[in-house]
Amino acid sequence: MAADTKNSEQGQDAEPEEVEIDTIPYPRAGVIIEEGEEPAEPESPRDEAPEPGAAAISRPLGIDVSNHQGIVNWAKVSGAGMAFAFAKASEGTGFRDPFFARNWQGMKSAGLLRGAYHFFRPQLNATAQANLFIQMVGRLDPGDLPPVIDVEVADGVSAAAIVQGIQQWVQIVQNALGRDPMIYTGPSFWQSRTGNSSAFSQTLPLWIAHYTTGRPTIPDNWPFQTFHQFTDSGRVNGVSGNVDMNRFNGDTAGLRRLAGLP
């Protein structure tokens, strides 16, 4: 997703800052957070995460892709040990990712828990953006992760307008698909461009993009992240070139519950 900031499809100017993303899991999703843990200060927003330690290895890994990855061999991705994946469905009010249908079906056929995301353009009509995403996804079934709104550019819009647009998108998608959406964003972006809004922190899960050697930094209002995007330079069998990699903040059972499975 962070790559989409540099390659957005509707020709808007991208924010120059690095994207970091936070995720809040549902308490019922089985997310593991040790009591008293505090996120470490990042050494550099582009430092790649080191090999996970023993405690982190049990937390499922996954990738997220868009048209920039081209054709993905999802059977090989699954064979490489990935447990889940997200694919870009849409952006703004008019861009439909041409690889989405292929990715959506391929993830399911390969046995991956799958999710879809929309790249949000704050200066465009939020209702039209929500409807475009709904048209692309159609419906969510057991095995599908929460729908995602990717919030990482401001497009010159005020903090209040960005938050209002997110609220509109979330409500429409929630009503249409019957699932609470998840917010993908970065700590510094959220704090500076939304006024560190707490409008969603107690109700929606958070997916944080933060490339760091330590624990991800998350906006103050969220207690913890559900997913952590820890690098945009991952290499996974089945994907040509670099790919975003993510870690679920819980165990496999919790990930399955988040996807509506027993």
C-alpha positions, 0 to 999 in steps of 0.5 A: 500500500505504501507503494500506492502513495507513489503510484496512485492511479488518479493522478493526485499529488502524493504526500512526501512523508513515509507511511506508517500504519496502525491496526487495532484488533477486535478484542474478540479476535484473539489478538496477543498483546502482552500486558505492559508492552510499549512500542519501541521508538523507531530508529528509521521509518525505512529500516527493514524489520529484522528476522522475527524472534521466537515469539513473533514467528507464531504470528501469521504473516501475509502480503498485500498487493495491487496492480503494481505486482502484476500476476501473482502465483497464489499457490506459491505464495501459500506454499511460502508460508503466507497465511493471509493476503490483501489486494487492492480493489479500487481507488478514488471514484474511478479506478478499478484495479484490473488485477483485483478479480484475479487476485480475489479468486486466486487468494481463496483458491490457494487457501489464504484468508483474503482481504480487499482494500480501497485507496482513499482520496480525501478530496473526492466524494466519499459516498462514490468511493464507498460504492465503487469499492462495494461494486468491486467486492460484491460481498464478504464470505467466511474466510474474508478479512475486514474491508480496508480503507487505506488512508495515507494521503491528505490531498490538501483536505483539512483534518476535519474533512478527512475524518468526515470522509472516512466516517461516510465511507465506513458507514456505507461499507459497513451497512452494505457488507455487514462487516466493520471496516479496518483502517490502514494508516501511518502514525505520523500521518494520522497524528498530523493530518487527522488531528490525531482523531479518536473517532475510530479507535474504540470501534475499528481495527487498525492496520499500521504501516511502520517500517522499523527495527522495533515495535510499531508506533501507533496513534495514541488513541488506539490501544494496539494494532491488528496488523503491522506492515513492517516492510515494503521490500519483502520477497515471497515466492510467487510474487515478482519483485518486492512486496509489502509484508505484514504480521497479524498481532495474534495467533492463527486461531485469532486470525481465523476468527477475524475472518469469520471462521470457527 
